[in-house]
Every structure is written in structure tokens, then in C-alpha cells.
Amino acid sequence: MAVASLYENEGEERQHLSAIRMLSLDFGIPEKIIVSLYEHELRILKRHARINIFLSIFVSRRIKDLLTNINSWPKDDMNLDSK
């Protein structure tokens, strides 16, 4: 069984990849990490979207909020000290 593409066409894919590149540059985080976060959020938002052209804006905002606020998370909640 083939996996359905997250992007409906090449133009939509280019639009999202451009947003991913911008997030990567803005936050200094490798694109492969941004892709994972971005596509997860895109899948969630795409289920309810009526107009797909705005998805890159909404997903980018959610990722920016996530990355901006990650520094305010309590270290205990992130379980960083586990071995």
C-alpha cells in the first residue's frame, strides 16, 4: 500500500519547504529537525483546513511558538537528566 503524500502538488511542497528553511535559519536548528516538527503539525492542521494555501503560515506560527517557548519549560518536565 502506498503512503499518501503530505503535499498535494509540487507548488505546495515548495511552499512548505521554503517555510521549513526559514524556520531552520531563524532558529539555527537543522532542517531535518524542523521537518519532523513541521510535518507533524501540518498533518494535524491539514485534517481541518478548508483553504490549504494558508497552512504554511499557520504551521510556521505554531512551530515558532513552540521553539520560542521551549526555553521556558521546566527542566524537570523535559526529563533531561535521565540516563
C-alpha positions in Angstrom: 0.0 0.0 0.0 1.4 3.4 -1.0 1.8 6.1 1.6 -0.2 9.2 0.7 1.9 12.3 0.1 1.6 15.1 2.6 1.8 17.6 -0.2 -0.9 17.7 -2.9 1.5 19.1 -5.6 5.0 20.4 -6.3 4.0 24.0 -5.7 2.5 23.2 -2.2 5.6 21.2 -1.4 7.9 24.1 -2.4 5.9 26.5 -0.2 6.2 24.3 2.8 9.9 23.5 2.2 10.5 27.2 2.0 8.8 27.8 5.3 10.9 24.9 6.8 14.1 26.5 5.5 13.2 29.9 7.0 12.4 28.3 10.4 15.7 26.5 10.3 17.6 29.7 9.6 15.7 31.8 12.1 16.3 29.4 15.0 19.6 27.9 13.9 18.2 24.4 14.1 19.0 21.8 11.4 16.3 21.4 8.7 15.8 17.7 9.5 14.7 18.5 13.0 12.4 21.3 11.8 10.9 19.0 9.1 9.9 16.5 11.8 8.2 19.1 13.9 6.7 21.0 10.9 5.2 17.9 9.2 3.7 16.7 12.5 1.9 20.0 12.9 1.0 20.1 9.2 -0.7 16.7 9.5 -2.8 17.9 12.4 -3.8 21.2 10.8 -4.4 19.8 7.4 -7.2 17.5 8.6 -9.4 20.5 9.4 -8.2 23.0 6.8 -10.5 24.4 4.2 -8.0 26.5 2.4 -4.6 24.9 2.1 -2.7 27.9 0.9 -2.6 29.4 4.4 -1.3 26.2 6.1 2.3 27.2 5.8 1.6 30.4 7.7 -0.3 28.6 10.5 2.1 25.7 10.8 5.1 28.2 10.9 3.4 30.2 13.7 2.9 27.1 15.7 6.5 25.9 15.3 7.8 29.4 16.1 5.7 29.4 19.3 6.9 26.0 20.2 10.6 26.9 19.7 10.3 30.3 21.3 8.7 28.9 24.4 10.8 25.7 24.8 13.3 27.6 26.9 10.7 28.4 29.5 9.8 24.8 30.1 10.8 23.5 33.5 13.8 21.2 33.1 12.2 18.5 35.3 9.3 18.2 32.8 11.7 17.6 29.9 13.4 14.7 31.7 16.8 15.9 30.6 18.7 14.4 33.4 17.6 10.8 32.7 20.4 8.4 31.7 
